[in-house]
Amino acid sequence: MDLERSPLALPFPEMPSIGGVTLRTVRAGYKDWDRADLTFAELAEGTSVAGVFTKSACASTEVELGRAQVAQGAARALIVNAGNSNAFTGYRGREAVERIAAKVAGHLGCAAEQVFVSSTGVIGVPLPIDVADAGLDAVFDAPRCSWEDAALAISTTDTFAKGSHASAMIGEARVELCGIIKGSGMIAPDMATMLGYVFTDAAVAPAFLQQALEAINARTYSCITVDGDTSTSDTVMVFATGKAGNDTIAGWEDAGADAFVAALEAVCRDMAQAVVRDGEGASKFIAISVTGASSNESARIVGLSIANSPLVKTAIAGEDANWGRVVMAVGKAGEPADRDRLSIGFGGHWAARNGQPVDDFDETPLARHLKGDEITVEVDLGIGDGRSTVWTCDLTNGYIAINADYRS
């Protein structure tokens, strides 16, 4: 399936190498395509890890094992297979993952529990062990690759490589953070999104790294949606090698903790928004700002109700400021709302205030705004101080075309 580059695509950023991280990719052949689809990240001894995973009741074996592994806090390797999600594959899928982890552990001389495996692609097809074995043999001897190469190798229906970089000062040490992510469809994260990985040379204790990631996730990955469907394989992990030489961050009171977490959040926000920009068939990037809610979480839920509405998304695709559909989405969210206090706008122009259309409403500036490819929707519930921003994309014929023949 040949996919055109998203009109919302961003250029891949320049990203430095990270001490303690070695990247390699090869074409293992998980699908019939002429591109790399196996990624191997070798991590230095002493690397800390944190992760958030899908809450799907039908999660893959990779997710189930990953949840248990991050609790131990240590990592030596990451393996990502693209083209086959290995979800809903029973004991055969588990055997494949365990064999991959054991083989990588033998190669590195570490415990299998320190090898993290992710897979993405078609659901319901067991990961072929022979392909996995041959792919690992090849990738162990492959030359080092770039961040962009790795980002492309973990992709499926993505139309551009996605990455982000930030840095922070921790005492006298400058630490770097580099992230790559894949995701385009089946995006309605109930924790994170598809597959995303951040690597840093900072020294960070696993417990604090996990605490920070969970908080950041609530403001980034859990605030995006493309199509309202939560994947069986959603995974976001952070690996901290400690090679920058800073004093280990173990709590908020430690020097540099605020700066590090701010940099990590910036990388995660960039990556989350990049997924939305590559939403299958997307032509418009949409930011939905909800204010005046009973709580921040309530605002997020209302925002996602709007963002997941096919009627709202198709109206924006058609450049129609149909604010009545936004009213509908607010009302169905199941969160506190007052019809007579509700205000709705597009691009900074209010269409309705306090439960009724604006007097002498002029739709011209709204229509002009909707012709662009960066759309903002403003919703003020008028009942509290809660606020949240949710990011999504429009719904076009392109989404149907991609998903109607996905397996072929």
DRENDO-1510 file (C-alpha; in Angstrom, 1 decimal, always signed):
<recs>
REC; n; res; u; v; w
REC; 1; MET; +0.0; +0.0; +0.0 .
REC; 2; ASP; +1.6; +3.2; -1.2 .
REC; 3; LEU; +0.7; +6.2; +1.0 .
REC; 4; GLU; +1.2; +9.8; +0.1 .
REC; 5; ARG; +3.1; +11.9; +2.7 .
REC; 6; SER; +0.7; +13.7; +5.0 .
REC; 7; PRO; +0.1; +17.4; +4.1 .
REC; 8; LEU; +0.6; +18.1; +7.8 .
REC; 9; ALA; +4.0; +16.3; +8.0 .
REC; 10; LEU; +6.9; +17.8; +9.9 .
REC; 11; PRO; +10.6; +17.5; +8.9 .
REC; 12; PHE; +12.6; +15.1; +11.0 .
REC; 13; PRO; +14.7; +17.1; +13.5 .
REC; 14; GLU; +18.4; +17.0; +13.9 .
REC; 15; MET; +19.0; +14.7; +16.9 .
REC; 16; PRO; +22.3; +14.0; +18.7 .
REC; 17; SER; +23.6; +10.6; +19.7 .
REC; 18; ILE; +22.8; +9.5; +23.2 .
REC; 19; GLY; +25.6; +8.0; +25.3 .
REC; 20; GLY; +24.8; +4.4; +26.1 .
REC; 21; VAL; +22.4; +3.9; +23.2 .
REC; 22; THR; +23.3; +2.0; +20.0 .
REC; 23; LEU; +20.6; +1.8; +17.2 .
REC; 24; ARG; +20.5; -0.8; +14.4 .
REC; 25; THR; +17.8; -1.8; +11.9 .
REC; 26; VAL; +17.4; -4.5; +9.2 .
REC; 27; ARG; +14.7; -5.8; +6.9 .
REC; 28; ALA; +13.5; -9.0; +8.6 .
REC; 29; GLY; +10.5; -9.4; +6.3 .
REC; 30; TYR; +7.5; -9.3; +8.6 .
REC; 31; LYS; +5.5; -8.0; +5.6 .
REC; 32; ASP; +6.1; -8.0; +1.9 .
REC; 33; TRP; +7.8; -4.6; +1.7 .
REC; 34; ASP; +11.2; -3.3; +0.7 .
REC; 35; ARG; +12.2; -1.6; +3.9 .
REC; 36; ALA; +13.6; -2.1; +7.4 .
REC; 37; ASP; +11.1; -3.5; +9.9 .
REC; 38; LEU; +13.2; -4.7; +12.8 .
REC; 39; THR; +14.8; -2.2; +15.2 .
REC; 40; PHE; +17.4; -3.0; +17.9 .
REC; 41; ALA; +18.4; -0.5; +20.5 .
REC; 42; GLU; +21.3; -1.7; +22.7 .
REC; 43; LEU; +21.4; +0.0; +26.1 .
REC; 44; ALA; +24.3; +0.5; +28.5 .
REC; 45; GLU; +24.4; -1.5; +31.7 .
REC; 46; GLY; +22.6; +0.5; +34.5 .
REC; 47; THR; +19.9; +1.9; +32.2 .
REC; 48; SER; +16.7; +2.9; +34.0 .
REC; 49; VAL; +13.3; +2.3; +32.4 .
REC; 50; ALA; +9.8; +3.5; +32.8 .
REC; 51; GLY; +6.7; +2.7; +30.7 .
REC; 52; VAL; +3.0; +3.2; +30.2 .
REC; 53; PHE; +0.9; +0.7; +28.3 .
REC; 54; THR; -2.5; +0.2; +26.8 .
REC; 55; LYS; -5.4; -0.6; +29.1 .
REC; 56; SER; -7.0; -2.7; +26.4 .
REC; 57; ALA; -8.4; -6.0; +27.8 .
REC; 58; CYS; -7.0; -7.6; +24.6 .
REC; 59; ALA; -3.5; -6.4; +24.9 .
REC; 60; SER; -0.6; -8.2; +23.2 .
REC; 61; THR; +1.9; -10.5; +25.0 .
REC; 62; GLU; +4.5; -7.8; +24.5 .
REC; 63; VAL; +2.4; -5.3; +26.5 .
REC; 64; GLU; +1.7; -7.9; +29.3 .
REC; 65; LEU; +5.4; -8.7; +29.7 .
REC; 66; GLY; +6.4; -5.1; +29.4 .
REC; 67; ARG; +4.1; -4.1; +32.3 .
REC; 68; ALA; +5.8; -6.6; +34.6 .
REC; 69; GLN; +9.3; -5.7; +33.3 .
REC; 70; VAL; +9.2; -2.0; +33.9 .
REC; 71; ALA; +8.4; -2.6; +37.6 .
REC; 72; GLN; +12.0; -4.0; +37.9 .
REC; 73; GLY; +13.3; -0.7; +36.6 .
REC; 74; ALA; +16.3; -2.0; +34.5 .
REC; 75; ALA; +16.8; -2.3; +30.7 .
REC; 76; ARG; +19.5; -3.5; +28.4 .
REC; 77; ALA; +17.7; -3.7; +25.0 .
REC; 78; LEU; +14.7; -2.8; +23.0 .
REC; 79; ILE; +13.5; -4.8; +20.0 .
REC; 80; VAL; +10.7; -3.5; +17.8 .
REC; 81; ASN; +9.0; -5.6; +15.1 .
REC; 82; ALA; +6.9; -3.7; +12.5 .
REC; 83; GLY; +4.2; -5.3; +10.3 .
REC; 84; ASN; +2.9; -7.9; +12.7 .
REC; 85; SER; +1.4; -6.8; +16.1 .
REC; 86; ASN; +1.5; -10.4; +17.5 .
REC; 87; ALA; -1.7; -9.6; +19.4 .
REC; 88; PHE; -4.5; -12.1; +19.8 .
REC; 89; THR; -2.1; -14.9; +19.0 .
REC; 90; GLY; -2.2; -17.1; +22.2 .
REC; 91; TYR; +0.6; -19.2; +23.4 .
REC; 92; ARG; +2.4; -19.1; +20.0 .
REC; 93; GLY; +2.7; -15.3; +20.3 .
REC; 94; ARG; +4.1; -15.6; +23.8 .
REC; 95; GLU; +6.6; -18.2; +22.8 .
REC; 96; ALA; +7.8; -15.9; +20.0 .
REC; 97; VAL; +8.4; -13.0; +22.4 .
REC; 98; GLU; +10.1; -15.1; +25.0 .
REC; 99; ARG; +12.4; -16.6; +22.4 .
REC; 100; ILE; +13.3; -13.1; +21.1 .
REC; 101; ALA; +14.0; -11.8; +24.6 .
REC; 102; ALA; +16.1; -14.9; +25.4 .
REC; 103; LYS; +18.2; -14.6; +22.2 .
REC; 104; VAL; +18.9; -10.9; +22.8 .
REC; 105; ALA; +19.7; -11.6; +26.4 .
REC; 106; GLY; +22.2; -14.3; +25.4 .
REC; 107; HIS; +23.8; -11.9; +22.9 .
REC; 108; LEU; +24.2; -9.2; +25.5 .
REC; 109; GLY; +24.8; -11.4; +28.5 .
REC; 110; CYS; +21.9; -10.0; +30.5 .
REC; 111; ALA; +18.7; -11.2; +32.0 .
REC; 112; ALA; +15.8; -11.7; +29.6 .
REC; 113; GLU; +13.6; -9.5; +31.8 .
REC; 114; GLN; +15.9; -6.6; +30.8 .
REC; 115; VAL; +15.0; -7.0; +27.1 .
REC; 116; PHE; +11.8; -5.2; +26.0 .
REC; 117; VAL; +9.9; -6.3; +22.9 .
REC; 118; SER; +7.3; -4.4; +21.0 .
REC; 119; SER; +5.4; -5.4; +17.9 .
REC; 120; THR; +3.0; -3.4; +15.7 .
REC; 121; GLY; +0.9; -4.2; +12.6 .
REC; 122; VAL; -1.7; -6.7; +11.7 .
REC; 123; ILE; -3.6; -8.3; +14.7 .
REC; 124; GLY; -4.2; -12.0; +14.9 .
REC; 125; VAL; -1.2; -13.4; +13.1 .
REC; 126; PRO; +1.5; -15.1; +15.3 .
REC; 127; LEU; +4.9; -13.6; +15.0 .
REC; 128; PRO; +6.9; -16.1; +12.8 .
REC; 129; ILE; +9.7; -17.4; +14.9 .
REC; 130; ASP; +11.9; -18.3; +11.9 .
REC; 131; VAL; +11.7; -14.7; +10.6 .
REC; 132; ALA; +12.4; -13.4; +14.1 .
REC; 133; ASP; +15.5; -15.6; +14.5 .
REC; 134; ALA; +16.9; -14.6; +11.2 .
REC; 135; GLY; +16.2; -11.0; +11.7 .
REC; 136; LEU; +18.0; -10.9; +15.1 .
REC; 137; ASP; +21.0; -12.7; +13.6 .
REC; 138; ALA; +21.2; -9.9; +11.0 .
REC; 139; VAL; +20.5; -7.0; +13.2 .
REC; 140; PHE; +23.2; -8.0; +15.8 .
REC; 141; ASP; +25.8; -7.5; +13.0 .
REC; 142; ALA; +24.1; -4.5; +11.3 .
REC; 143; PRO; +25.8; -1.1; +11.2 .
REC; 144; ARG; +24.7; +1.6; +13.5 .
REC; 145; CYS; +21.8; +3.7; +12.1 .
REC; 146; SER; +20.3; +7.1; +12.6 .
REC; 147; TRP; +17.3; +8.2; +14.7 .
REC; 148; GLU; +15.4; +8.8; +11.5 .
REC; 149; ASP; +16.2; +5.3; +10.2 .
REC; 150; ALA; +14.9; +3.8; +13.5 .
REC; 151; ALA; +11.8; +6.0; +13.3 .
REC; 152; LEU; +11.0; +4.7; +9.8 .
REC; 153; ALA; +11.7; +1.1; +10.7 .
REC; 154; ILE; +9.1; +1.1; +13.6 .
REC; 155; SER; +6.4; +2.5; +11.3 .
REC; 156; THR; +3.4; +0.9; +9.6 .
REC; 157; THR; +1.0; +3.2; +7.9 .
REC; 158; ASP; +2.9; +6.3; +8.9 .
REC; 159; THR; +3.7; +8.6; +6.1 .
REC; 160; PHE; +6.7; +10.4; +7.7 .
REC; 161; ALA; +9.3; +9.7; +10.3 .
REC; 162; LYS; +8.5; +11.2; +13.7 .
REC; 163; GLY; +11.1; +12.4; +16.3 .
REC; 164; SER; +11.8; +15.0; +18.9 .
REC; 165; HIS; +14.8; +16.3; +20.8 .
REC; 166; ALA; +15.3; +18.4; +23.9 .
REC; 167; SER; +18.0; +19.1; +26.4 .
REC; 168; ALA; +18.2; +20.2; +30.0 .
REC; 169; MET; +20.9; +21.3; +32.5 .
REC; 170; ILE; +21.2; +19.2; +35.7 .
REC; 171; GLY; +23.7; +20.9; +37.8 .
REC; 172; GLU; +26.8; +21.3; +35.6 .
REC; 173; ALA; +25.8; +18.4; +33.3 .
REC; 174; ARG; +23.9; +19.0; +30.0 .
REC; 175; VAL; +21.6; +16.0; +29.4 .
REC; 176; GLU; +20.0; +15.1; +26.0 .
REC; 177; LEU; +16.6; +13.5; +25.3 .
REC; 178; CYS; +15.7; +12.0; +21.9 .
REC; 179; GLY; +12.4; +10.4; +21.1 .
REC; 180; ILE; +10.9; +8.5; +18.2 .
REC; 181; ILE; +7.3; +7.4; +17.7 .
REC; 182; LYS; +5.0; +5.6; +15.3 .
REC; 183; GLY; +1.3; +6.0; +14.9 .
REC; 184; SER; -1.2; +7.0; +12.3 .
REC; 185; GLY; -4.4; +5.0; +12.9 .
REC; 186; MET; -6.0; +3.1; +15.7 .
REC; 187; ILE; -5.3; +6.1; +17.9 .
REC; 188; ALA; -7.4; +6.7; +20.9 .
REC; 189; PRO; -5.0; +6.2; +23.7 .
REC; 190; ASP; -6.1; +4.9; +27.0 .
REC; 191; MET; -2.6; +5.6; +28.4 .
REC; 192; ALA; -0.2; +6.3; +25.6 .
REC; 193; THR; -0.2; +5.9; +21.8 .
REC; 194; MET; +1.0; +3.2; +19.5 .
REC; 195; LEU; +4.8; +2.8; +20.0 .
REC; 196; GLY; +6.9; +5.7; +21.3 .
REC; 197; TYR; +10.4; +5.6; +22.9 .
REC; 198; VAL; +12.4; +8.3; +24.6 .
REC; 199; PHE; +16.1; +7.9; +25.2 .
REC; 200; THR; +18.2; +10.1; +27.5 .
REC; 201; ASP; +21.7; +10.1; +28.9 .
REC; 202; ALA; +20.4; +11.5; +32.2 .
REC; 203; ALA; +20.8; +9.5; +35.4 .
REC; 204; VAL; +17.3; +9.1; +36.8 .
REC; 205; ALA; +16.0; +6.6; +39.4 .
REC; 206; PRO; +13.4; +4.3; +37.9 .
REC; 207; ALA; +10.7; +5.2; +40.4 .
REC; 208; PHE; +10.9; +8.9; +39.7 .
REC; 209; LEU; +11.1; +8.3; +36.0 .
REC; 210; GLN; +7.9; +6.2; +36.1 .
REC; 211; GLN; +6.2; +8.9; +38.2 .
REC; 212; ALA; +7.2; +11.6; +35.8 .
REC; 213; LEU; +6.1; +9.6; +32.7 .
REC; 214; GLU; +2.7; +8.8; +34.1 .
REC; 215; ALA; +2.0; +12.5; +34.9 .
REC; 216; ILE; +3.2; +13.6; +31.5 .
REC; 217; ASN; +1.2; +10.9; +29.7 .
REC; 218; ALA; -2.0; +12.4; +31.2 .
REC; 219; ARG; -1.2; +15.7; +29.5 .
REC; 220; THR; +0.2; +14.5; +26.2 .
REC; 221; TYR; -0.5; +11.0; +24.8 .
REC; 222; SER; -3.8; +10.6; +26.6 .
REC; 223; CYS; -4.9; +13.9; +25.0 .
REC; 224; ILE; -4.8; +12.8; +21.4 .
REC; 225; THR; -7.1; +10.8; +19.2 .
REC; 226; VAL; -7.4; +10.1; +15.5 .
REC; 227; ASP; -10.2; +7.6; +15.2 .
REC; 228; GLY; -11.5; +6.7; +18.6 .
REC; 229; ASP; -9.9; +3.2; +18.6 .
REC; 230; THR; -7.5; +2.1; +21.3 .
REC; 231; SER; -4.7; -0.2; +20.1 .
REC; 232; THR; -3.9; -3.6; +21.6 .
REC; 233; SER; -0.2; -2.7; +21.5 .
REC; 234; ASP; +0.0; +1.0; +22.8 .
REC; 235; THR; +3.4; +1.5; +24.5 .
REC; 236; VAL; +5.5; +4.4; +25.5 .
REC; 237; MET; +8.8; +3.9; +27.3 .
REC; 238; VAL; +11.7; +6.1; +28.5 .
REC; 239; PHE; +15.2; +4.8; +28.9 .
REC; 240; ALA; +17.8; +6.7; +31.0 .
REC; 241; THR; +21.4; +5.5; +30.5 .
REC; 242; GLY; +23.0; +7.8; +33.1 .
REC; 243; LYS; +26.0; +8.5; +30.8 .
REC; 244; ALA; +25.7; +12.3; +31.2 .
REC; 245; GLY; +27.3; +12.0; +34.6 .
REC; 246; ASN; +24.8; +14.1; +36.5 .
REC; 247; ASP; +23.8; +13.3; +40.1 .
REC; 248; THR; +20.9; +10.8; +39.9 .
REC; 249; ILE; +17.5; +12.4; +40.1 .
REC; 250; ALA; +15.4; +10.5; +42.5 .
REC; 251; GLY; +12.8; +13.0; +43.6 .
REC; 252; TRP; +11.3; +16.5; +42.9 .
REC; 253; GLU; +13.6; +18.0; +45.5 .
REC; 254; ASP; +16.8; +17.0; +43.6 .
REC; 255; ALA; +18.7; +19.5; +41.5 .
REC; 256; GLY; +17.5; +19.6; +37.9 .
REC; 257; ALA; +14.4; +17.5; +38.4 .
REC; 258; ASP; +12.1; +20.3; +37.2 .
REC; 259; ALA; +14.2; +21.0; +34.1 .
REC; 260; PHE; +14.5; +17.3; +33.2 .
REC; 261; VAL; +10.7; +16.7; +33.5 .
REC; 262; ALA; +10.0; +19.8; +31.5 .
REC; 263; ALA; +12.3; +18.6; +28.7 .
REC; 264; LEU; +10.7; +15.1; +28.8 .
REC; 265; GLU; +7.2; +16.6; +28.6 .
REC; 266; ALA; +8.3; +18.8; +25.6 .
REC; 267; VAL; +9.5; +15.7; +23.7 .
REC; 268; CYS; +6.4; +13.7; +24.6 .
REC; 269; ARG; +4.1; +16.6; +23.5 .
REC; 270; ASP; +5.9; +16.9; +20.2 .
REC; 271; MET; +5.7; +13.2; +19.5 .
REC; 272; ALA; +2.0; +13.0; +20.5 .
REC; 273; GLN; +1.1; +15.9; +18.2 .
REC; 274; ALA; +3.2; +14.4; +15.3 .
REC; 275; VAL; +1.0; +11.2; +15.5 .
REC; 276; VAL; -2.1; +13.4; +15.0 .
REC; 277; ARG; -0.5; +15.2; +12.1 .
REC; 278; ASP; +0.0; +11.8; +10.4 .
REC; 279; GLY; -3.6; +10.7; +11.2 .
REC; 280; GLU; -4.7; +8.4; +8.4 .
REC; 281; GLY; -6.2; +10.6; +5.6 .
REC; 282; ALA; -5.8; +13.8; +7.7 .
REC; 283; SER; -5.8; +17.2; +6.1 .
REC; 284; LYS; -6.2; +19.4; +9.2 .
REC; 285; PHE; -4.6; +19.4; +12.6 .
REC; 286; ILE; -7.1; +20.3; +15.2 .
REC; 287; ALA; -6.5; +21.7; +18.7 .
REC; 288; ILE; -9.5; +21.6; +21.0 .
REC; 289; SER; -9.3; +23.9; +24.1 .
REC; 290; VAL; -11.8; +23.3; +26.8 .
REC; 291; THR; -12.0; +25.7; +29.7 .
REC; 292; GLY; -14.5; +26.4; +32.5 .
REC; 293; ALA; -14.9; +22.7; +33.4 .
REC; 294; SER; -15.5; +21.2; +36.8 .
REC; 295; SER; -11.9; +19.8; +36.8 .
REC; 296; ASN; -9.0; +19.3; +34.4 .
REC; 297; GLU; -9.9; +15.6; +33.9 .
REC; 298; SER; -13.5; +16.6; +33.1 .
REC; 299; ALA; -12.2; +19.1; +30.6 .
REC; 300; ARG; -10.1; +16.4; +29.0 .
REC; 301; ILE; -13.0; +14.0; +28.7 .
REC; 302; VAL; -15.2; +16.7; +27.1 .
REC; 303; GLY; -12.4; +17.5; +24.7 .
REC; 304; LEU; -12.0; +13.9; +23.7 .
REC; 305; SER; -15.8; +13.6; +23.1 .
REC; 306; ILE; -15.6; +16.5; +20.7 .
REC; 307; ALA; -12.4; +15.1; +19.1 .
REC; 308; ASN; -13.8; +11.6; +18.6 .
REC; 309; SER; -17.1; +12.8; +17.0 .
REC; 310; PRO; -17.3; +11.8; +13.4 .
REC; 311; LEU; -19.8; +14.6; +12.8 .
REC; 312; VAL; -17.4; +17.2; +14.2 .
REC; 313; LYS; -14.4; +15.8; +12.3 .
REC; 314; THR; -16.2; +15.6; +9.0 .
REC; 315; ALA; -17.6; +19.1; +9.4 .
REC; 316; ILE; -14.1; +20.4; +9.9 .
REC; 317; ALA; -12.9; +18.4; +6.9 .
REC; 318; GLY; -15.6; +20.1; +4.9 .
REC; 319; GLU; -14.6; +23.5; +6.4 .
REC; 320; ASP; -18.0; +24.0; +7.9 .
REC; 321; ALA; -18.2; +25.8; +11.3 .
REC; 322; ASN; -21.1; +23.7; +12.4 .
REC; 323; TRP; -20.9; +24.5; +16.1 .
REC; 324; GLY; -24.2; +22.6; +16.8 .
REC; 325; ARG; -22.2; +19.4; +16.4 .
REC; 326; VAL; -19.8; +20.6; +19.1 .
REC; 327; VAL; -22.8; +21.2; +21.4 .
REC; 328; MET; -23.9; +17.7; +20.7 .
REC; 329; ALA; -20.4; +16.3; +21.6 .
REC; 330; VAL; -20.3; +18.3; +24.8 .
REC; 331; GLY; -23.7; +17.1; +25.8 .
REC; 332; LYS; -22.9; +13.4; +25.3 .
REC; 333; ALA; -19.6; +13.4; +27.2 .
REC; 334; GLY; -21.3; +12.6; +30.5 .
REC; 335; GLU; -19.5; +15.4; +32.3 .
REC; 336; PRO; -21.0; +18.3; +34.2 .
REC; 337; ALA; -22.2; +21.0; +31.7 .
REC; 338; ASP; -24.8; +23.8; +31.7 .
REC; 339; ARG; -26.4; +24.5; +28.3 .
REC; 340; ASP; -27.0; +28.1; +29.3 .
REC; 341; ARG; -23.3; +28.8; +30.2 .
REC; 342; LEU; -21.8; +27.0; +27.2 .
REC; 343; SER; -19.7; +29.1; +24.7 .
REC; 344; ILE; -18.1; +27.8; +21.4 .
REC; 345; GLY; -15.7; +29.3; +19.0 .
REC; 346; PHE; -13.3; +28.6; +16.1 .
REC; 347; GLY; -10.0; +30.3; +15.6 .
REC; 348; GLY; -10.6; +32.8; +18.3 .
REC; 349; HIS; -14.0; +33.9; +17.0 .
REC; 350; TRP; -17.0; +33.0; +19.2 .
REC; 351; ALA; -20.0; +31.6; +17.4 .
REC; 352; ALA; -22.1; +31.1; +20.6 .
REC; 353; ARG; -21.9; +32.6; +24.0 .
REC; 354; ASN; -23.7; +31.6; +27.2 .
REC; 355; GLY; -26.0; +29.1; +25.5 .
REC; 356; GLN; -27.1; +31.0; +22.4 .
REC; 357; PRO; -25.7; +32.3; +19.1 .
REC; 358; VAL; -23.7; +35.5; +19.2 .
REC; 359; ASP; -25.8; +38.6; +18.2 .
REC; 360; ASP; -25.1; +39.7; +14.6 .
REC; 361; PHE; -23.0; +36.5; +14.1 .
REC; 362; ASP; -20.6; +36.8; +11.1 .
REC; 363; GLU; -19.4; +33.4; +9.9 .
REC; 364; THR; -16.9; +34.9; +7.5 .
REC; 365; PRO; -13.8; +34.9; +9.8 .
REC; 366; LEU; -14.7; +31.3; +11.0 .
REC; 367; ALA; -15.0; +30.1; +7.4 .
REC; 368; ARG; -11.6; +31.7; +6.6 .
REC; 369; HIS; -10.0; +30.0; +9.6 .
REC; 370; LEU; -11.4; +26.6; +8.7 .
REC; 371; LYS; -9.8; +26.8; +5.2 .
REC; 372; GLY; -6.4; +26.5; +6.8 .
REC; 373; ASP; -4.7; +23.3; +7.9 .
REC; 374; GLU; -4.2; +24.4; +11.6 .
REC; 375; ILE; -7.6; +24.6; +13.3 .
REC; 376; THR; -8.5; +25.6; +16.8 .
REC; 377; VAL; -11.8; +24.9; +18.6 .
REC; 378; GLU; -12.6; +26.8; +21.8 .
REC; 379; VAL; -15.2; +25.5; +24.3 .
REC; 380; ASP; -15.9; +27.3; +27.6 .
REC; 381; LEU; -18.3; +25.3; +29.9 .
REC; 382; GLY; -18.6; +28.3; +32.3 .
REC; 383; ILE; -18.9; +26.2; +35.4 .
REC; 384; GLY; -15.4; +25.9; +37.0 .
REC; 385; ASP; -11.7; +26.3; +36.6 .
REC; 386; GLY; -10.8; +23.0; +34.9 .
REC; 387; ARG; -9.0; +23.1; +31.5 .
REC; 388; SER; -7.4; +20.8; +29.0 .
REC; 389; THR; -6.3; +20.8; +25.4 .
REC; 390; VAL; -6.9; +17.8; +23.2 .
REC; 391; TRP; -5.4; +17.3; +19.7 .
REC; 392; THR; -7.0; +15.4; +16.8 .
REC; 393; CYS; -7.4; +15.6; +13.0 .
REC; 394; ASP; -10.3; +15.7; +10.5 .
REC; 395; LEU; -12.0; +12.6; +9.1 .
REC; 396; THR; -11.7; +12.3; +5.3 .
REC; 397; ASN; -12.2; +9.7; +2.5 .
REC; 398; GLY; -8.5; +9.0; +2.9 .
REC; 399; TYR; -9.1; +7.3; +6.2 .
REC; 400; ILE; -11.6; +4.9; +4.6 .
REC; 401; ALA; -9.3; +4.2; +1.7 .
REC; 402; ILE; -6.3; +3.3; +3.9 .
REC; 403; ASN; -8.3; +1.0; +6.3 .
REC; 404; ALA; -10.5; -0.7; +3.7 .
REC; 405; ASP; -7.4; -2.6; +2.4 .
REC; 406; TYR; -5.0; -2.5; +5.4 .
REC; 407; ARG; -4.2; -6.2; +5.4 .
REC; 408; SER; -3.4; -6.3; +1.7 .
</recs>
